[in-house]
Amino acid sequence: MIKTISAWHYFEIKTASPKRNIRDALGQVMEYAYYPGKERAKQLIIVGDRQPEADALHYLAYLRLRFEISVTYRYFDWETSMLSNDLL
């Protein structure tokens, strides 16, 4: 018997500064993934409309380490119409 394991990835799209996007989206993706006390997502992805600065990525890395959550950042490149890979 083959058992299929599905992994959910939850995305939250924001259009403010990358730092603000992290602030605004983090609670939302955590609620989607963990409320009411059950893990439903393997990956939490915050999507912005521009590449984040180094400080925003350091902040996100700290949150990942400190709280042991699998959250990453991606951005949509308007010139290429492409979504970046995970930036962490």
Buried (B, 14 or more C-beta within 10 A) or exposed (E): EEEEEEEEBBBBEBEBBBBEBBBBBBEBBBEBBBEEEEEEBEBBBBBBBBBBEEEBBEBBBEBBEEEEBBBBBBBBEEEEEEEBEEBB
